[in-house]
Amino acid sequence: RLRTLRNRRGITLADLSAETGISESTLSRLENGQRRANLELLLPLSRAYDVPIDDLVGAPRAGDPRVHLRPIHQHGMTYVPLTRRPGGVHAYKMLIPGRSAEPALKTHSGYEWLYVLNGRLRLIVGAKDLTVPPGEAAEFDTTEPHWLGSADGGAVELLILFGLQGERVHVEPRPN
């Protein structure tokens, strides 16, 4: 399985070693069945190949492709993960409660694309202070200081794609 995935990507053991931090020798032994994979080895391989760990170890499919939604409550907002794969781009539905909040800009690695479903989003990215109404989208590098909140004190519902590479879909929001 591992050699097939690597060959499909058209990369060498040296390339994969550089990407995962796993030695070429260990990768070769894993591919040849001379070494058993553990979680410490499977996690970087799962990220490198952008496949679930279950695919790497040949675990039988559960048969249910639905993502079981488990909301995460953080920083006064609710995030509902819509994807379950490790690495790559992650999709979320985000709910911002109807209240006014003082902007506290944050930074983190990655890239974000968002689409407003309901409500009016106030989006601050660097020096730009924008209002994004329903049906509009925005994207930004999350290493820029940014903040998301309600533009008018009402609740906001949006979809977010977040990843280290992100999705480059763009509709320019209207400035405040």
C-alpha positions in Angstrom: 0.0 0.0 0.0 2.7 2.5 1.0 4.8 1.9 -2.1 1.7 2.2 -4.3 0.8 5.6 -2.7 4.3 6.9 -3.1 4.6 5.7 -6.7 1.2 7.3 -7.5 2.5 10.6 -6.3 5.7 10.1 -8.4 8.1 10.8 -5.5 11.2 9.1 -4.3 12.0 7.8 -0.8 14.3 10.8 -0.4 11.4 13.2 -1.2 9.1 11.4 1.2 11.7 11.4 3.9 12.3 15.2 3.5 8.5 15.7 3.7 7.8 13.5 6.7 11.0 13.5 8.7 11.1 9.7 8.6 14.4 8.2 7.4 14.7 6.6 4.0 15.8 3.4 5.6 12.6 3.3 7.8 10.4 4.2 4.9 11.9 1.4 2.8 11.5 -1.2 5.6 7.8 -0.1 6.0 7.2 -0.5 2.3 8.8 -4.0 2.3 7.0 -5.2 5.4 10.2 -5.5 7.4 9.0 -3.0 10.0 5.6 -2.6 11.6 4.1 0.9 11.4 3.2 2.7 14.6 1.2 5.9 15.2 4.3 8.0 15.2 5.1 6.9 11.7 1.5 6.7 10.4 0.6 10.3 11.3 3.2 12.0 9.0 2.5 9.5 6.3 -1.2 10.2 6.5 -0.6 13.9 6.2 1.9 13.5 3.3 -0.4 11.3 1.3 -3.6 13.2 2.4 -5.3 9.9 3.3 -6.9 8.7 6.5 -4.7 6.4 8.6 -7.3 3.7 8.1 -6.4 3.7 4.4 -2.7 3.2 5.2 -3.3 0.2 7.4 -6.1 -1.4 5.3 -8.8 -1.0 8.0 -12.2 -2.1 6.7 -14.5 0.7 5.8 -17.3 1.4 8.2 -19.7 1.8 5.3 -21.2 5.1 6.4 -19.7 8.0 4.5 -21.6 10.6 6.6 -19.6 12.9 8.9 -21.1 12.8 12.4 -21.2 16.4 13.4 -19.8 17.2 16.9 -19.9 20.9 17.6 -16.9 22.6 19.1 -17.5 25.6 21.4 -14.5 27.9 21.4 -14.0 31.7 22.0 -17.8 32.2 22.3 -18.4 30.7 18.9 -19.6 27.3 17.7 -17.6 25.4 15.0 -19.1 22.3 13.4 -16.5 20.2 11.6 -17.8 19.0 8.2 -14.7 16.9 7.3 -12.9 14.2 9.1 -9.7 13.5 7.2 -6.4 14.3 8.7 -4.3 17.0 7.0 -5.4 18.9 3.9 -8.3 21.3 3.8 -10.9 21.2 6.5 -14.5 22.5 6.2 -16.4 24.0 9.1 -19.8 25.6 9.6 -19.3 28.4 12.0 -22.0 30.1 14.2 -21.3 33.5 15.7 -23.9 34.5 18.3 -25.9 37.7 18.1 -23.9 40.1 20.2 -21.4 42.9 19.9 -17.8 42.0 20.7 -14.6 44.0 20.8 -12.3 42.8 18.1 -9.3 40.9 19.3 -7.1 40.2 16.2 -5.4 36.8 16.1 -2.8 35.1 13.8 -2.0 31.5 13.1 -0.5 29.6 10.2 -2.8 28.7 7.3 -5.2 30.1 4.7 -8.9 30.6 5.1 -11.9 30.9 2.7 -15.3 31.8 4.0 -18.8 32.1 2.7 -21.6 33.9 4.6 -24.9 31.9 4.7 -26.9 34.2 7.1 -26.3 37.4 9.0 -23.7 40.1 8.3 -20.1 39.3 9.1 -17.6 41.8 10.2 -14.2 40.7 9.0 -11.0 42.5 10.0 -7.8 41.5 8.2 -4.8 43.7 8.8 -5.9 47.3 8.3 -9.1 46.3 6.3 -12.4 46.4 8.1 -15.1 44.7 5.9 -18.7 43.8 6.1 -19.5 40.5 4.3 -23.3 40.0 3.7 -25.0 36.7 3.0 -24.0 35.2 -0.4 -20.6 36.7 -0.4 -17.2 35.1 0.2 -13.7 36.2 1.4 -10.3 34.7 1.6 -7.2 35.6 3.5 -3.8 34.4 4.8 -4.3 33.7 8.5 -0.8 34.8 9.3 -2.3 38.3 8.9 -3.9 39.6 12.1 -7.6 38.9 11.7 -11.0 38.8 13.5 -14.5 37.6 12.7 -17.6 38.8 14.4 -21.1 40.2 13.9 -21.4 43.4 11.9 -24.7 44.4 13.4 -25.1 42.5 16.6 -27.1 39.7 14.9 -26.1 36.1 14.6 -23.9 35.1 11.7 -23.7 31.6 10.0 -20.9 30.9 7.6 -19.0 28.1 5.9 -15.2 28.0 6.3 -12.5 26.1 4.4 -9.2 26.2 6.2 -5.9 24.6 5.4 -2.2 25.2 5.1 -2.7 25.7 1.4 -6.4 26.7 1.5 -8.7 27.1 -1.5 -8.2 30.0 -3.7 -11.8 31.0 -4.4 -12.4 34.7 -4.2 -15.3 37.2 -4.2 -14.4 40.6 -3.0 -16.5 41.7 0.0 -17.8 45.3 0.2 -15.8 47.7 2.5 -17.5 49.1 5.6 
